[in-house]
């Protein structure tokens, strides 16, 4: 079996945010968004992110 390893994310990459099972508390989402933006990533929110 061959192991496929993806390339590491780099600053400027886009990360998609989804919540397929249920919505999250707004504070949790905000904290995660700020953390990822501070690392230099761009974010795209799915339809069900509050």
Secondary structure as GFF3:
##gff-version 3
##sequence-region A 1 50
A	DSSP	beta_strand	14	17	.	.	.	ID=ss1
A	DSSP	alpha_helix	26	38	.	.	.	ID=ss2
A	DSSP	beta_strand	42	45	.	.	.	ID=ss3
###
